[in-house]
Amino acid sequence: MSADRRNIRFRRGFAGAVRLLIPALVSAAVGSWSAGTARAQARDIILGCEGEGCGCTDDTRSSAAFVLYRELDDKAAPLGRYPKGTRSKAGLVFSVIDVPGEYVVDEVKKASLPVRKGDRLHTLFYLGEGEWRAKLAGRTVEFSEGDIVTRAITPSRYTVWIQISVGSVHGYAKTFPYRGCLS
């Protein structure tokens, strides 16, 4: 087996293991940073954001101004407004589902998937590396790019939030005020 094939197998195995931990991580991270997260926790939240390298940074200073909130909700009282260049630390990234969306499966190219032509998928989310996740009748299904063909009835919409620490203040920003790893 080639090194590339082993690397792909490891990444898929590792990604699968991480996905099993996601609900616990989201609950622990959102709950531990703020006592006032009841509104945010009532909504569906996905750990991470769409695409390769999203939410990734090694910066210790912001490259843009940002507002820090106590909750994953821009209607909450802000903890503070910070200018570009603020010494800060980025934490986890979350996607709050604003509209789950609805998609019809028009074609299934991989017969082993639990998806059939005509099924309706919700919360279609791009994981990166050509991998997708969606909800089908309340359960999660994952598939690779090209495994199925879908048609959007209503597109999914997400708001991306990032945990940020500024000294002893911990909260969430609706923008990503850093240079990304892929920038």
Short mmCIF file of the C-alpha atoms (twelve columns), coordinates in Angstrom:
data_MODEL
# 
_entry.id   MODEL 
# 
loop_
_atom_site.group_PDB 
_atom_site.id 
_atom_site.type_symbol 
_atom_site.label_atom_id 
_atom_site.label_alt_id 
_atom_site.label_comp_id 
_atom_site.label_asym_id 
_atom_site.label_seq_id 
_atom_site.Cartn_x 
_atom_site.Cartn_y 
_atom_site.Cartn_z 
_atom_site.pdbx_PDB_model_num 
ATOM 1   C CA . MET A 1   0.000   0.000  0.000  1 
ATOM 2   C CA . SER A 2   1.397   3.398  -0.955 1 
ATOM 3   C CA . ALA A 3   2.180   6.067  1.629  1 
ATOM 4   C CA . ASP A 4   -0.494  8.293  0.070  1 
ATOM 5   C CA . ARG A 5   -3.161  5.589  0.445  1 
ATOM 6   C CA . ARG A 6   -2.154  4.968  4.097  1 
ATOM 7   C CA . ASN A 7   -2.307  8.722  4.771  1 
ATOM 8   C CA . ILE A 8   -5.831  8.935  3.320  1 
ATOM 9   C CA . ARG A 9   -6.944  5.919  5.381  1 
ATOM 10  C CA . PHE A 10  -5.463  7.487  8.545  1 
ATOM 11  C CA . ARG A 11  -7.103  10.867 7.879  1 
ATOM 12  C CA . ARG A 12  -10.518 9.275  7.327  1 
ATOM 13  C CA . GLY A 13  -10.116 7.120  10.464 1 
ATOM 14  C CA . PHE A 14  -8.933  10.082 12.514 1 
ATOM 15  C CA . ALA A 15  -11.707 12.314 11.149 1 
ATOM 16  C CA . GLY A 16  -14.280 9.654  12.030 1 
ATOM 17  C CA . ALA A 17  -12.954 9.432  15.580 1 
ATOM 18  C CA . VAL A 18  -13.019 13.204 15.964 1 
ATOM 19  C CA . ARG A 19  -16.617 13.345 14.656 1 
ATOM 20  C CA . LEU A 20  -17.676 11.004 17.464 1 
ATOM 21  C CA . LEU A 21  -16.322 13.521 19.984 1 
ATOM 22  C CA . ILE A 22  -17.891 16.613 18.412 1 
ATOM 23  C CA . PRO A 23  -21.132 16.738 20.480 1 
ATOM 24  C CA . ALA A 24  -19.173 16.479 23.736 1 
ATOM 25  C CA . LEU A 25  -16.620 19.065 22.598 1 
ATOM 26  C CA . VAL A 26  -19.298 21.556 21.549 1 
ATOM 27  C CA . SER A 27  -21.202 21.098 24.788 1 
ATOM 28  C CA . ALA A 28  -18.056 21.421 26.903 1 
ATOM 29  C CA . ALA A 29  -16.632 24.382 24.976 1 
ATOM 30  C CA . VAL A 30  -19.840 26.396 24.699 1 
ATOM 31  C CA . GLY A 31  -20.906 25.620 28.242 1 
ATOM 32  C CA . SER A 32  -17.538 26.210 29.887 1 
ATOM 33  C CA . TRP A 33  -16.936 29.629 28.364 1 
ATOM 34  C CA . SER A 34  -20.217 31.199 29.388 1 
ATOM 35  C CA . ALA A 35  -23.040 30.627 31.810 1 
ATOM 36  C CA . GLY A 36  -25.442 32.476 29.503 1 
ATOM 37  C CA . THR A 37  -25.430 30.143 26.522 1 
ATOM 38  C CA . ALA A 38  -28.995 28.813 26.814 1 
ATOM 39  C CA . ARG A 39  -30.169 30.592 23.660 1 
ATOM 40  C CA . ALA A 40  -27.168 29.380 21.646 1 
ATOM 41  C CA . GLN A 41  -27.495 25.819 22.907 1 
ATOM 42  C CA . ALA A 42  -31.144 25.693 21.826 1 
ATOM 43  C CA . ARG A 43  -29.955 26.090 18.207 1 
ATOM 44  C CA . ASP A 44  -28.040 23.479 16.243 1 
ATOM 45  C CA . ILE A 45  -24.313 24.115 16.354 1 
ATOM 46  C CA . ILE A 46  -21.606 22.420 14.305 1 
ATOM 47  C CA . LEU A 47  -18.034 22.361 15.586 1 
ATOM 48  C CA . GLY A 48  -15.955 23.855 12.777 1 
ATOM 49  C CA . CYS A 49  -16.730 25.733 9.603  1 
ATOM 50  C CA . GLU A 50  -16.970 24.848 5.949  1 
ATOM 51  C CA . GLY A 51  -13.859 24.261 3.873  1 
ATOM 52  C CA . GLU A 52  -10.195 23.414 4.192  1 
ATOM 53  C CA . GLY A 53  -8.219  25.480 6.675  1 
ATOM 54  C CA . CYS A 54  -11.219 27.411 7.965  1 
ATOM 55  C CA . GLY A 55  -10.743 28.810 11.438 1 
ATOM 56  C CA . CYS A 56  -7.048  27.975 11.435 1 
ATOM 57  C CA . THR A 57  -4.542  30.590 12.643 1 
ATOM 58  C CA . ASP A 58  -1.311  30.900 14.578 1 
ATOM 59  C CA . ASP A 59  -1.654  34.678 14.997 1 
ATOM 60  C CA . THR A 60  -1.519  36.168 18.491 1 
ATOM 61  C CA . ARG A 61  -2.752  39.589 17.353 1 
ATOM 62  C CA . SER A 62  -5.930  40.307 15.430 1 
ATOM 63  C CA . SER A 63  -5.607  41.551 11.860 1 
ATOM 64  C CA . ALA A 64  -9.052  43.207 12.023 1 
ATOM 65  C CA . ALA A 65  -11.310 44.831 14.603 1 
ATOM 66  C CA . PHE A 66  -13.874 42.562 16.317 1 
ATOM 67  C CA . VAL A 67  -16.703 42.542 18.848 1 
ATOM 68  C CA . LEU A 68  -16.663 39.895 21.567 1 
ATOM 69  C CA . TYR A 69  -19.987 38.486 22.837 1 
ATOM 70  C CA . ARG A 70  -20.738 36.343 25.884 1 
ATOM 71  C CA . GLU A 71  -22.906 34.013 23.762 1 
ATOM 72  C CA . LEU A 72  -23.102 32.772 20.177 1 
ATOM 73  C CA . ASP A 73  -25.666 35.495 19.608 1 
ATOM 74  C CA . ASP A 74  -25.069 39.026 18.346 1 
ATOM 75  C CA . LYS A 75  -28.186 40.182 20.220 1 
ATOM 76  C CA . ALA A 76  -26.409 39.432 23.511 1 
ATOM 77  C CA . ALA A 77  -24.640 42.246 25.318 1 
ATOM 78  C CA . PRO A 78  -21.107 42.682 23.933 1 
ATOM 79  C CA . LEU A 79  -18.227 42.010 26.290 1 
ATOM 80  C CA . GLY A 80  -16.095 44.514 24.405 1 
ATOM 81  C CA . ARG A 81  -15.034 45.987 21.079 1 
ATOM 82  C CA . TYR A 82  -11.402 45.441 20.126 1 
ATOM 83  C CA . PRO A 83  -9.283  47.189 17.498 1 
ATOM 84  C CA . LYS A 84  -7.012  45.651 14.894 1 
ATOM 85  C CA . GLY A 85  -3.765  44.503 16.516 1 
ATOM 86  C CA . THR A 86  -5.345  43.350 19.794 1 
ATOM 87  C CA . ARG A 87  -3.272  40.672 21.552 1 
ATOM 88  C CA . SER A 88  -5.665  37.714 21.656 1 
ATOM 89  C CA . LYS A 89  -5.909  33.952 21.322 1 
ATOM 90  C CA . ALA A 90  -8.208  32.149 18.905 1 
ATOM 91  C CA . GLY A 91  -10.097 29.101 20.141 1 
ATOM 92  C CA . LEU A 92  -12.612 26.747 18.548 1 
ATOM 93  C CA . VAL A 93  -14.764 27.690 15.572 1 
ATOM 94  C CA . PHE A 94  -18.518 27.025 15.488 1 
ATOM 95  C CA . SER A 95  -21.146 27.186 12.742 1 
ATOM 96  C CA . VAL A 96  -24.568 28.095 14.103 1 
ATOM 97  C CA . ILE A 97  -27.289 26.845 11.773 1 
ATOM 98  C CA . ASP A 98  -29.568 29.752 10.878 1 
ATOM 99  C CA . VAL A 99  -31.491 27.890 8.153  1 
ATOM 100 C CA . PRO A 100 -31.130 24.084 7.920  1 
ATOM 101 C CA . GLY A 101 -31.967 24.129 4.226  1 
ATOM 102 C CA . GLU A 102 -33.589 21.373 2.213  1 
ATOM 103 C CA . TYR A 103 -32.113 19.406 -0.685 1 
ATOM 104 C CA . VAL A 104 -33.592 16.705 -2.912 1 
ATOM 105 C CA . VAL A 105 -31.383 13.798 -3.949 1 
ATOM 106 C CA . ASP A 106 -31.607 13.581 -7.759 1 
ATOM 107 C CA . GLU A 107 -29.065 10.801 -8.277 1 
ATOM 108 C CA . VAL A 108 -27.121 8.311  -6.142 1 
ATOM 109 C CA . LYS A 109 -23.837 7.151  -7.660 1 
ATOM 110 C CA . LYS A 110 -22.641 5.039  -4.712 1 
ATOM 111 C CA . ALA A 111 -25.148 2.273  -3.908 1 
ATOM 112 C CA . SER A 112 -23.773 1.582  -0.400 1 
ATOM 113 C CA . LEU A 113 -24.981 4.963  0.899  1 
ATOM 114 C CA . PRO A 114 -28.188 5.056  2.974  1 
ATOM 115 C CA . VAL A 115 -29.529 7.702  0.586  1 
ATOM 116 C CA . ARG A 116 -31.994 7.063  -2.250 1 
ATOM 117 C CA . LYS A 117 -33.217 9.142  -5.174 1 
ATOM 118 C CA . GLY A 118 -35.988 11.456 -3.990 1 
ATOM 119 C CA . ASP A 119 -34.785 11.600 -0.348 1 
ATOM 120 C CA . ARG A 120 -34.766 15.020 1.285  1 
ATOM 121 C CA . LEU A 121 -31.563 16.087 3.029  1 
ATOM 122 C CA . HIS A 122 -31.233 18.929 5.542  1 
ATOM 123 C CA . THR A 123 -28.246 20.883 6.901  1 
ATOM 124 C CA . LEU A 124 -25.873 20.099 4.033  1 
ATOM 125 C CA . PHE A 125 -22.382 20.988 5.323  1 
ATOM 126 C CA . TYR A 126 -19.016 20.819 3.544  1 
ATOM 127 C CA . LEU A 127 -16.421 19.252 5.855  1 
ATOM 128 C CA . GLY A 128 -13.447 19.796 3.527  1 
ATOM 129 C CA . GLU A 129 -11.255 17.398 1.551  1 
ATOM 130 C CA . GLY A 130 -14.272 16.580 -0.675 1 
ATOM 131 C CA . GLU A 131 -16.357 15.249 2.234  1 
ATOM 132 C CA . TRP A 132 -19.944 16.304 3.049  1 
ATOM 133 C CA . ARG A 133 -22.365 15.777 5.935  1 
ATOM 134 C CA . ALA A 134 -26.168 16.121 5.948  1 
ATOM 135 C CA . LYS A 135 -29.224 15.099 7.961  1 
ATOM 136 C CA . LEU A 136 -31.583 12.472 6.560  1 
ATOM 137 C CA . ALA A 137 -34.732 11.735 8.588  1 
ATOM 138 C CA . GLY A 138 -33.001 12.864 11.792 1 
ATOM 139 C CA . ARG A 139 -29.789 10.882 11.354 1 
ATOM 140 C CA . THR A 140 -26.427 12.039 10.023 1 
ATOM 141 C CA . VAL A 141 -25.090 10.787 6.703  1 
ATOM 142 C CA . GLU A 142 -21.665 11.498 5.263  1 
ATOM 143 C CA . PHE A 143 -20.563 11.131 1.686  1 
ATOM 144 C CA . SER A 144 -17.816 12.132 -0.711 1 
ATOM 145 C CA . GLU A 145 -17.943 14.658 -3.519 1 
ATOM 146 C CA . GLY A 146 -19.638 13.056 -6.522 1 
ATOM 147 C CA . ASP A 147 -21.357 10.227 -4.559 1 
ATOM 148 C CA . ILE A 148 -24.748 11.898 -4.917 1 
ATOM 149 C CA . VAL A 149 -26.310 14.722 -6.929 1 
ATOM 150 C CA . THR A 150 -28.572 17.112 -5.025 1 
ATOM 151 C CA . ARG A 151 -30.821 20.008 -5.912 1 
ATOM 152 C CA . ALA A 152 -31.374 22.831 -3.419 1 
ATOM 153 C CA . ILE A 153 -34.956 23.649 -2.471 1 
ATOM 154 C CA . THR A 154 -33.761 26.027 0.264  1 
ATOM 155 C CA . PRO A 155 -29.984 26.446 0.752  1 
ATOM 156 C CA . SER A 156 -28.499 25.964 4.237  1 
ATOM 157 C CA . ARG A 157 -27.273 29.132 5.970  1 
ATOM 158 C CA . TYR A 158 -24.774 29.280 8.805  1 
ATOM 159 C CA . THR A 159 -23.213 31.975 10.963 1 
ATOM 160 C CA . VAL A 160 -19.590 31.243 11.806 1 
ATOM 161 C CA . TRP A 161 -18.353 32.183 15.286 1 
ATOM 162 C CA . ILE A 162 -14.900 31.874 16.836 1 
ATOM 163 C CA . GLN A 163 -13.956 31.658 20.501 1 
ATOM 164 C CA . ILE A 164 -11.473 34.347 21.440 1 
ATOM 165 C CA . SER A 165 -9.612  35.160 24.651 1 
ATOM 166 C CA . VAL A 166 -8.408  38.701 25.279 1 
ATOM 167 C CA . GLY A 167 -6.520  38.510 28.548 1 
ATOM 168 C CA . SER A 168 -9.001  37.164 31.091 1 
ATOM 169 C CA . VAL A 169 -12.043 37.962 28.910 1 
ATOM 170 C CA . HIS A 170 -13.433 34.983 26.989 1 
ATOM 171 C CA . GLY A 171 -16.174 35.191 24.402 1 
ATOM 172 C CA . TYR A 172 -17.230 34.716 20.802 1 
ATOM 173 C CA . ALA A 173 -16.739 36.873 17.699 1 
ATOM 174 C CA . LYS A 174 -18.873 36.697 14.584 1 
ATOM 175 C CA . THR A 175 -15.921 37.567 12.372 1 
ATOM 176 C CA . PHE A 176 -12.571 35.832 11.938 1 
ATOM 177 C CA . PRO A 177 -10.160 38.654 12.836 1 
ATOM 178 C CA . TYR A 178 -6.936  36.769 11.998 1 
ATOM 179 C CA . ARG A 179 -4.911  35.759 8.992  1 
ATOM 180 C CA . GLY A 180 -5.791  32.144 8.249  1 
ATOM 181 C CA . CYS A 181 -3.348  29.271 7.849  1 
ATOM 182 C CA . LEU A 182 -4.007  29.168 4.116  1 
ATOM 183 C CA . SER A 183 -3.686  32.957 3.625  1 
# 
